[in-house]
Amino acid sequence: AMPASPTDAPPALLIVGASPEGVALATRLAQVAKRHQRDVRVTLVEPAARLGWSPRETLESMEADGPPAQEALEALGVRVLAGTETVALDRDARHVTLSRDGQAWQEPYDALALA
């Protein structure tokens, strides 16, 4: 296989919803990518201004104390878009339309999970 060119973007993995499952998926994807030294872009979109679940709570125990969810996810390299609404999904074009603070934009993805 030929090496990727510098202009090749890493795969974009988009998770809509910071439910316990969404947070766990984002956490696991980031951990596996790091362990296997893969360049991926994991993005978690959540309409609430603050995430309610921490990865540690989700993966280990509901009573575990850990850093706030957003901080823990960002430390793993996950891009967290809290306070962001998902407005539309275009499967053919492989993007979702997101909106935050009155600004809308299209977010491309290679893999999408609704959690």
Sequence and secondary structure as in RCSB ss.txt:
>XXXX:A:sequence
AMPASPTDAPPALLIVGASPEGVALATRLAQVAKRHQRDVRVTLVEPAARLGWSPRETLESMEADGPPAQEALEA
LGVRVLAGTETVALDRDARHVTLSRDGQAWQEPYDALALA
>XXXX:A:secstr
     TT    EEEEE  SHHHHHHHHHHHHHHHHTT   EEEEEESSSS S  HHHHHT TT   S HHHHHHH
TT EEEET EEEEEETTTTEEEEEETTEEEEEE SEEEE 
